[in-house]
Amino acid sequence: MKKRTKPNKSLKFQKFDVNFKVEHIDSIGQGVSKLEDKITFIQKCLPNEEGVAEVYKAKKNIQFAKLKHIDKASPIREESKCPYFNECGGCHFLHTSYDDELEFKRQAFLDNFSRQYKIDLSQLLKVHKASERYQYRNRIQLHYNKKTNSLGFFNEDNTKIISIDKCLMANENVNNALFSLKENWQKEANRPKGHVEIFERDGKVLKTYDSRYSAQGFLQVNPPMNQRLLELIEGHMRQFTDSNSTTVDLFGGNGNLTKSLNHRSIVIDATPAKYIKLQNQKTQEYHEVDIYNSSAIEQLKKLNVEEVDLLVIDPPRSGLKNIDEYTKLFKPKYIIYVSCNNQTLARDTAKILAEYDVQEAHLFDFFPGTRHFESVNIFKHRKAL
C-alpha cells in the first residue's frame, strides 16, 4: 500500500494575478467574480467593476484575492478619506458613500435570511444609521512587530502590519493616545511582536499589551449607537412585561440589558459569580451556567421557571444553535434576540419559526466603514395573547 505523503506546510502559496468582473457584493462585503470557472472573492470592489486582483489563497473552486487595479470603475466609487484604506484590512466600505455602504449592509442582512433559509424580512427590516461615520470608536486594537518597527493594523490577508499614525474611526482621545504611543511602544512592549489595545473608559484613556480582548471589561465601541439600541430594547421590554412577569436573560453578564425591569429577571451567564455585579439587586438574580455546555438545559430545569413572558438573548458571534431547546424549556411569549453576527441570527431564527413570528427586525450600524453591524430580531409566540 502506497504511503500517503503529507503536504509540505513550509511551502508558501504562490500568488498569481487574475482578471475579475464583480457580479455582486456578498454578505461579508466581498466582490464576487465568476470568471474562468472559479469563484473569486475580492475585497474593496463594487458591483460591475472589472480589473485585476492578486490571488493570495485558493481551495477547490474558490479563491481569495487582493485588488491590484480597476479597469472599469463603478459610478458609485469614491476616493477614500483614509490614506491607509487600500492596504489596511480594518475597513471595507470607505471607497463609496455612507448611503451606499448602508444599502450593502441592508442587503447583507436580508440575504443571510433569504438565500439559505428562505425567510423574507424585507418588509420588517429597519436600518438605524449611525450619527457619525468617522471618529466614533472608543477602542482600537493595534498589532506590533519590533523587528520591522511596525505598529498598526494587519493588511487584508494578515501577512503584514500597516503602520498608521491616525485612525479615522477612532475618537480624538484615542488618537491622541495613539500619537503618544508611537514614541514609546518599543520600550513598553515586552514581546518581539504582539498587540496593544487603546480604549477610553470613564473619561480616561488606557492601554493594555498582549492581553485578551477587552481584558479590563467589555464596552461597546460606539456609545451613541449602543444607547439607541438599549432604548429600543427597553421600550419593548416594558411593552411585553409588567410587575408580575418573569424574564430570562441569556448571556446576561452583569444584567445590563434587563436592569430597568421591575420584576423577577433571571440572568444566566458562564462568568463566575464572584465577578458578577448585578445592575439591579432588587429584581435580578444570577445563575452561573455555561449555556454552551451539553448539560446546561438539565441545570436550568432545576430552576423550575414557568410562565416566562420574555426571553432576552445576547450571545457571542457563534449564536445559540440549540435555541429551540431553550424556547421549549422556558416557553416565552416574547423573545428579544440581540446579535453581533447576522449569519448565526438567521440560522437561529429559522429554528423557531414553527412557533414564533418575527415581529420586527433591526440593523444598527455600530461599525461604519466596516462590514460589521448589530442586529435585533423581536419574536412573538403564535399563541401569545
Backbone hydrogen bonds, N-H to C=O, Kabsch-Sander energy under -0.5 kcal/mol:
donor,donor_aa,acceptor,acceptor_aa,energy
9,K,7,P,-1.1
11,L,8,N,-1.4
15,K,13,F,-0.9
16,F,55,V,-1.1
18,V,53,A,-2.6
20,F,51,G,-2.3
22,V,49,E,-2.8
23,E,32,V,-3.6
24,H,32,V,-0.8
26,D,30,Q,-2.9
29,G,26,D,-1.8
31,G,42,I,-3.6
32,V,24,H,-2.4
33,S,31,G,-0.5
33,S,40,T,-2.6
34,K,21,K,-0.5
37,D,34,K,-0.6
38,K,35,L,-1.5
39,I,61,N,-2.4
40,T,33,S,-3.0
40,T,38,K,-0.6
41,F,63,Q,-2.6
42,I,31,G,-2.4
42,I,40,T,-0.5
43,Q,65,A,-1.0
45,C,42,I,-0.6
48,N,22,V,-2.5
49,E,46,L,-1.9
50,E,72,K,-1.8
51,G,20,F,-1.7
52,V,69,H,-2.3
53,A,18,V,-2.6
54,E,66,K,-3.2
55,V,16,F,-3.3
55,V,53,A,-0.6
56,Y,64,F,-2.3
57,K,64,F,-1.4
59,K,62,I,-2.6
62,I,59,K,-2.5
63,Q,39,I,-2.2
64,F,57,K,-3.2
65,A,41,F,-2.8
66,K,54,E,-2.8
68,K,52,V,-2.3
69,H,52,V,-1.9
71,D,50,E,-2.6
72,K,50,E,-2.2
77,R,74,S,-1.6
78,E,95,H,-3.1
85,F,82,C,-1.0
87,E,84,Y,-1.4
88,C,84,Y,-3.3
89,G,154,F,-2.6
92,H,369,G,-3.1
93,F,369,G,-2.6
96,T,93,F,-1.0
97,S,76,I,-0.5
101,E,97,S,-2.2
102,L,98,Y,-2.5
103,E,99,D,-1.7
104,F,100,D,-2.1
105,K,101,E,-2.0
106,R,102,L,-2.7
107,Q,103,E,-2.3
108,A,104,F,-2.1
109,F,105,K,-2.6
110,L,106,R,-2.2
111,D,107,Q,-2.9
112,N,108,A,-2.1
113,F,109,F,-0.9
113,F,110,L,-0.6
114,S,110,L,-2.5
115,R,111,D,-2.3
117,Y,113,F,-0.7
118,K,114,S,-1.1
119,I,113,F,-1.9
120,D,118,K,-0.5
121,L,119,I,-0.7
124,L,121,L,-1.2
125,L,121,L,-2.1
126,K,361,A,-2.3
128,H,363,L,-3.6
129,K,127,V,-0.8
135,Q,168,L,-2.9
136,Y,169,M,-0.9
137,R,169,M,-3.4
138,N,221,V,-1.2
140,I,198,I,-2.5
142,L,140,I,-0.5
142,L,196,V,-3.1
143,H,152,G,-3.4
144,Y,194,G,-2.7
145,N,150,S,-2.2
146,K,192,P,-3.2
149,N,145,N,-0.7
150,S,145,N,-2.2
152,G,143,H,-2.5
153,F,162,I,-1.5
155,N,160,K,-2.1
156,E,87,E,-0.7
158,N,155,N,-1.5
162,I,153,F,-3.8
162,I,160,K,-0.6
163,S,161,I,-0.8
164,I,151,L,-1.7
168,L,166,K,-0.5
170,A,167,C,-1.0
171,N,137,R,-2.7
175,N,171,N,-2.3
176,N,172,E,-2.3
177,A,173,N,-1.8
178,L,174,V,-2.1
179,F,175,N,-2.3
180,S,176,N,-1.8
181,L,177,A,-2.4
182,K,178,L,-1.6
183,E,180,S,-1.2
184,N,180,S,-0.6
184,N,181,L,-1.0
185,W,181,L,-2.4
187,K,184,N,-1.1
188,E,184,N,-2.0
189,A,185,W,-2.8
194,G,144,Y,-1.7
196,V,142,L,-2.7
197,E,208,T,-2.8
198,I,140,I,-2.6
199,F,206,L,-2.4
200,E,138,N,-2.5
201,R,199,F,-0.5
201,R,204,K,-3.1
204,K,201,R,-1.9
206,L,199,F,-3.3
206,L,204,K,-0.6
208,T,197,E,-1.8
210,D,195,H,-3.3
215,A,212,R,-1.1
217,G,214,S,-1.9
226,N,222,N,-2.2
227,Q,223,P,-2.3
228,R,224,P,-1.6
229,L,225,M,-2.1
230,L,226,N,-2.5
231,E,227,Q,-2.1
232,L,228,R,-1.8
233,I,229,L,-2.4
234,E,230,L,-3.0
235,G,231,E,-1.9
236,H,232,L,-1.8
237,M,233,I,-2.5
238,R,234,E,-2.1
239,Q,235,G,-1.4
240,F,236,H,-2.2
241,T,237,M,-1.2
245,S,242,D,-1.8
247,T,264,R,-2.4
248,V,310,L,-2.4
249,D,266,I,-3.2
250,L,248,V,-0.7
250,L,312,V,-2.8
251,F,268,I,-1.4
252,G,249,D,-0.9
252,G,268,I,-1.9
255,G,252,G,-2.5
256,N,252,G,-0.7
259,K,256,N,-0.6
261,L,258,T,-1.3
264,R,245,S,-0.7
265,S,283,T,-2.5
266,I,247,T,-3.2
267,V,265,S,-0.8
267,V,285,E,-3.0
268,I,249,D,-2.8
269,D,287,H,-1.6
275,Y,272,P,-2.2
276,I,273,A,-1.5
279,Q,254,N,-1.9
284,Q,280,N,-2.2
285,E,265,S,-2.2
287,H,267,V,-2.4
289,V,269,D,-1.9
289,V,287,H,-1.0
291,I,289,V,-1.1
293,N,290,D,-2.0
296,A,293,N,-1.9
299,Q,295,S,-2.1
300,L,296,A,-2.4
301,K,297,I,-1.6
302,K,298,E,-0.7
302,K,299,Q,-0.7
303,L,300,L,-1.5
304,N,301,K,-1.6
306,E,304,N,-0.6
308,V,330,F,-1.0
309,D,246,T,-1.9
309,D,307,E,-0.5
310,L,246,T,-1.4
311,L,334,Y,-2.2
312,V,248,V,-3.2
312,V,310,L,-0.5
313,I,336,I,-2.7
314,D,250,L,-1.3
319,G,316,P,-2.1
323,I,320,L,-1.5
325,E,322,N,-1.4
326,Y,322,N,-1.0
327,T,323,I,-2.1
328,K,324,D,-1.7
329,L,325,E,-1.5
330,F,326,Y,-2.6
331,K,327,T,-2.0
333,K,308,V,-1.0
334,Y,309,D,-1.7
335,I,379,F,-1.8
336,I,311,L,-2.3
337,Y,335,I,-0.5
337,Y,377,N,-2.7
338,V,313,I,-3.3
338,V,336,I,-0.6
339,S,375,S,-3.1
345,L,341,N,-1.8
346,A,342,N,-2.0
347,R,343,Q,-1.8
348,D,344,T,-2.5
349,T,345,L,-2.5
350,A,346,A,-2.0
351,K,347,R,-0.8
352,I,348,D,-0.5
352,I,349,T,-1.5
353,L,349,T,-0.6
355,E,352,I,-1.4
356,Y,352,I,-2.2
357,D,380,K,-2.5
359,Q,357,D,-0.7
359,Q,378,I,-3.4
360,E,378,I,-1.3
361,A,124,L,-1.1
362,H,376,V,-2.5
363,L,126,K,-2.7
364,F,362,H,-0.5
364,F,374,E,-2.8
365,D,128,H,-2.1
365,D,363,L,-0.6
366,F,364,F,-2.0
367,F,372,H,-0.5
370,T,367,F,-1.8
374,E,364,F,-2.5
375,S,339,S,-3.0
376,V,362,H,-2.0
377,N,337,Y,-2.3
378,I,360,E,-2.4
379,F,335,I,-2.9
380,K,357,D,-2.1
381,H,333,K,-3.2
382,R,355,E,-2.6
384,A,381,H,-1.8
